[in-house]
Amino acid sequence: MYLVHVYLSSHPAGELLPGHTASVMTAVAEGRAEVVHVAVHADTAADPVIGVYLRAASLHAAEASTRALWSAARAAHPWLDGWQLLRAEVPMLPVPEW
């Protein structure tokens, strides 16, 4: 399972990404067995982040699937057009030394 972060640009009018964006993306993901959960971190106008948990065969496939999900959500919900995709990637986290 992968966690892919969808990094978005801030809205040109300064609007916050609506909290219900997670449910919108979950609905768009209906029928995509790989999508497990969507979480939105929209509490800041500057560059909101959406977390998508999904099953995929590889990191590349997970990131590509997440980009496709964002594109499908924007196509289905034009009000999302104000936020542009900056990147969709698995965040690399440092592993503490034991």
C-alpha positions, 0 to 999 in steps of 0.5 A: 500500500502507498500513500501518495500526496497530491500537492496543489497550488493555492487557489488564485482567489485565495479560496480554501480547498473545501473539506468535502473534497475527500468525499468527492474524490472517494466517490470518483474513485468508486470502482477503482479497487486500488483506492483505499482512503482519501484525506484532505489537508485543506486548512491552509490556503497555501498549497493544500495537500490531499493524501490518497492511500492505495494499493499498487504494484509499484511506486510509479503505478501508485503515483500515476493512478493518483494523478489519474484520480485527480484528473477524473475528479476535476473533470467531474467537478469543475469547481476543482479547476481553481487548484492546479496539480503541482505534483503527486508523489509518495513522500520520502520520509527519513528512517530514524537510526536505531 
